[in-house]
Amino acid sequence: MRVLVKGAGVAGLTAAFELAIRGAAVTVVETRHGLGGNASWFAGGMLAPWCERESAEQPVLDIGRDTADWWDAVLPGQVTRAGTLVVAAPRDAGELDRFASRTSGHRRVDEDEIALLEPDLAGRFRRGLLFPDEAHLDPRQAMAALHGKLVAMGVEFRFGADAQPVSGFEWQIDCTGMAAADDRLRGVRGEMLILRTPDISLSRPVRLLHPRLPLYAVPRTDQRFMIGATMIESQSAGPVTARSMMELLGAAYALHQAFGEAEVVETGVGVRPAFPDNLPRVETSGDIVAINGLYRHGFLLAPAMARQAAGLVFSQDRTRELAHETDRQRRSA
Ligand SMILES: Cc1cc2nc3c(=O)[nH]c(=O)nc-3n(C[C@H](O)[C@H](O)[C@H](O)COP(=O)(O)OP(=O)(O)OC[C@H]3O[C@@H](n4cnc5c(N)ncnc54)[C@H](O)[C@@H]3O)c2cc1C
C-alpha cells in the first residue's frame, strides 16, 4: 500500500513511522526545506500528562500516560524520565494548592527535598509538587532521530514540495497543522526562548506557578534551557514581542537569578493548532485521513493519534480488499 504523508511535524513523522512499521510504502512531503520552523520545532518536549490535566480534559491523561514508553521504544536514549517539579514562591502558595487539587500523580515535596532533587534551587522554594512519572525529550533531537530512522526504514522524504498534484497513492495522511483547510482550527501562539548559562543546572522540567505568568524551564544539553511559553489566541507566527520577552525573562529570573546573566541564544514562535475543545482528532474523508488539533500536546499525543490513523488505514484497506474479492467472486459465479 502506498501512502502519502503531508507535513513533517511531529504528527507527520509519527504517522509515517506507524504506517511504515506496518509495511506501507510511505512518502512524506513537506513544504519547508528541512525539518524545523514548524510548531513542533519550538515545543518544550514535555511528556507531562498529569501536569497538563490541570487545564486539559481527561483524555489527555488517558491517551498520554504511556507516551514516554513509545518514544523510548522507537528512539532509545531520547527520553529523560526524571519527572516534573512544580514550585511557587511562598506568596503564591495558593497557586500550588490549586494546582495540586486539579491534578493527580504527584506528591508534595518540602524545601529539603527540592534541594535534593534540584540542588541549584536550594533555599529558593519552600514547597513544591513532584510528578515522578513524567518525562521529557528534546523535540529537535527527537525529530532528527525519527527522520533518520524513517529514512533507514525506506521512507522517502520530499522537502521543499507540497503534495500537488497527488497521484499514485492509495491514502493521504494530512498532517499539515495550521495550514490544513479546516475552519474549525484556531491558532494558539506560543513564544519561547532558549537561554544558555553555566550557572544553573536542572535535571527535569521545572514549572513555576504564578497567577499571571506561569513559566516552565526545560533543560537541554550544552547548558541551554527552553523557557516557555506564552498562550495567545492568535495565528500570528511573527517575532516574539517585547512584552512577551520581558514576561518570560522576568519569570525565568524569578525561578533563578542566574538566568539574569544567561545568553539569549534564540527566540522562537510556534502556533499550536487547536480545535474548539482543545483535543486532537483523527478524521477520515474518502482516502484522506487527517490528524490535527494537537494543541499543547503534540509530542504527548501524536504517537497515539498516529497509531489510530495507521490502524484505520490498514483496516479500511482490508475492507476494500474483501469488497473487491466478493465482487470478483460474484461476477465469476
Ligand atoms: C512554544 C510551544 C511549546 C510546546 N510545548 C510542548 C510540549 O512541551 N509538549 C508537547 O507535547 N507539545 C508541546 N507543544 C505543542 C506541539 O508543538 C504541537 O502540538 C505540535 O507541534 C503540532 O504538530 P503538527 O505536526 O500538527 O504541526 P507542525 O509541527 O506545525 O507541522 C505541520 C507541518 O506541515 C507542513 N505543511 C503545511 N502545509 C503543507 C502542505 N500543503 N504540504 C506539505 N507540508 C505542509 C508545515 O510546513 C509543517 O512542517 C508546544 C508548542 C509550542 C508552540
Ligand as a Chemical Component Dictionary entry (heavy atoms), coordinates in Angstrom:
data_LIG
# 
_chem_comp.id                   LIG 
_chem_comp.type                 NON-POLYMER 
_chem_comp.pdbx_formal_charge   0 
_chem_comp.three_letter_code    LIG 
# 
loop_
_chem_comp_atom.comp_id 
_chem_comp_atom.atom_id 
_chem_comp_atom.alt_atom_id 
_chem_comp_atom.type_symbol 
_chem_comp_atom.charge 
_chem_comp_atom.model_Cartn_x 
_chem_comp_atom.model_Cartn_y 
_chem_comp_atom.model_Cartn_z 
_chem_comp_atom.pdbx_ordinal 
LIG C1  C1  C 0 6.113 27.042 22.422 1  
LIG C2  C2  C 0 5.483 25.687 22.340 2  
LIG C3  C3  C 0 5.726 24.744 23.326 3  
LIG C4  C4  C 0 5.158 23.466 23.235 4  
LIG N1  N1  N 0 5.492 22.536 24.183 5  
LIG C5  C5  C 0 5.007 21.274 24.071 6  
LIG C6  C6  C 0 5.397 20.284 24.994 7  
LIG O1  O1  O 0 6.192 20.541 25.907 8  
LIG N2  N2  N 0 4.901 19.011 24.854 9  
LIG C7  C7  C 0 4.044 18.685 23.834 10 
LIG O2  O2  O 0 3.629 17.521 23.743 11 
LIG N3  N3  N 0 3.648 19.628 22.939 12 
LIG C8  C8  C 0 4.112 20.907 23.034 13 
LIG N4  N4  N 0 3.733 21.867 22.137 14 
LIG C9  C9  C 0 2.703 21.534 21.142 15 
LIG C10 C10 C 0 3.273 20.885 19.891 16 
LIG O3  O3  O 0 4.411 21.569 19.487 17 
LIG C11 C11 C 0 2.205 20.894 18.782 18 
LIG O4  O4  O 0 1.034 20.283 19.238 19 
LIG C12 C12 C 0 2.717 20.108 17.585 20 
LIG O5  O5  O 0 3.958 20.621 17.180 21 
LIG C13 C13 C 0 1.771 20.129 16.395 22 
LIG O6  O6  O 0 2.361 19.281 15.443 23 
LIG P1  P1  P 0 1.864 19.173 13.948 24 
LIG O7  O7  O 0 2.730 18.143 13.300 25 
LIG O8  O8  O 0 0.387 19.001 13.930 26 
LIG O9  O9  O 0 2.143 20.624 13.318 27 
LIG P2  P2  P 0 3.501 21.273 12.807 28 
LIG O10 O10 O 0 4.635 20.948 13.700 29 
LIG O11 O11 O 0 3.209 22.726 12.593 30 
LIG O12 O12 O 0 3.770 20.567 11.410 31 
LIG C14 C14 C 0 2.950 20.768 10.281 32 
LIG C15 C15 C 0 3.853 20.689 9.059  33 
LIG O13 O13 O 0 3.083 20.637 7.856  34 
LIG C16 C16 C 0 3.781 21.355 6.849  35 
LIG N5  N5  N 0 2.850 21.686 5.773  36 
LIG C17 C17 C 0 1.871 22.619 5.767  37 
LIG N6  N6  N 0 1.197 22.585 4.577  38 
LIG C18 C18 C 0 1.756 21.601 3.812  39 
LIG C19 C19 C 0 1.493 21.071 2.513  40 
LIG N7  N7  N 0 0.496 21.531 1.756  41 
LIG N8  N8  N 0 2.269 20.072 2.036  42 
LIG C20 C20 C 0 3.280 19.579 2.815  43 
LIG N9  N9  N 0 3.575 20.043 4.075  44 
LIG C21 C21 C 0 2.811 21.031 4.575  45 
LIG C22 C22 C 0 4.312 22.565 7.623  46 
LIG O14 O14 O 0 5.374 23.189 6.920  47 
LIG C23 C23 C 0 4.770 21.915 8.919  48 
LIG O15 O15 O 0 6.110 21.499 8.851  49 
LIG C24 C24 C 0 4.288 23.139 22.174 50 
LIG C25 C25 C 0 4.035 24.086 21.173 51 
LIG C26 C26 C 0 4.628 25.342 21.250 52 
LIG C27 C27 C 0 4.371 26.329 20.147 53 
# 
loop_
_chem_comp_bond.comp_id 
_chem_comp_bond.atom_id_1 
_chem_comp_bond.atom_id_2 
_chem_comp_bond.value_order 
_chem_comp_bond.pdbx_ordinal 
LIG C1  C2  SING 1  
LIG C2  C3  SING 2  
LIG C2  C26 DOUB 3  
LIG C3  C4  DOUB 4  
LIG C4  N1  SING 5  
LIG C4  C24 SING 6  
LIG N1  C5  DOUB 7  
LIG C5  C6  SING 8  
LIG C5  C8  SING 9  
LIG C6  O1  DOUB 10 
LIG C6  N2  SING 11 
LIG N2  C7  SING 12 
LIG C7  O2  DOUB 13 
LIG C7  N3  SING 14 
LIG N3  C8  DOUB 15 
LIG C8  N4  SING 16 
LIG N4  C9  SING 17 
LIG N4  C24 SING 18 
LIG C9  C10 SING 19 
LIG C10 O3  SING 20 
LIG C10 C11 SING 21 
LIG C11 O4  SING 22 
LIG C11 C12 SING 23 
LIG C12 O5  SING 24 
LIG C12 C13 SING 25 
LIG C13 O6  SING 26 
LIG O6  P1  SING 27 
LIG P1  O7  DOUB 28 
LIG P1  O8  SING 29 
LIG P1  O9  SING 30 
LIG O9  P2  SING 31 
LIG P2  O10 DOUB 32 
LIG P2  O11 SING 33 
LIG P2  O12 SING 34 
LIG O12 C14 SING 35 
LIG C14 C15 SING 36 
LIG C15 O13 SING 37 
LIG C15 C23 SING 38 
LIG O13 C16 SING 39 
LIG C16 N5  SING 40 
LIG C16 C22 SING 41 
LIG N5  C17 SING 42 
LIG N5  C21 SING 43 
LIG C17 N6  DOUB 44 
LIG N6  C18 SING 45 
LIG C18 C19 SING 46 
LIG C18 C21 DOUB 47 
LIG C19 N7  SING 48 
LIG C19 N8  DOUB 49 
LIG N8  C20 SING 50 
LIG C20 N9  DOUB 51 
LIG N9  C21 SING 52 
LIG C22 O14 SING 53 
LIG C22 C23 SING 54 
LIG C23 O15 SING 55 
LIG C24 C25 DOUB 56 
LIG C25 C26 SING 57 
LIG C26 C27 SING 58 
# 
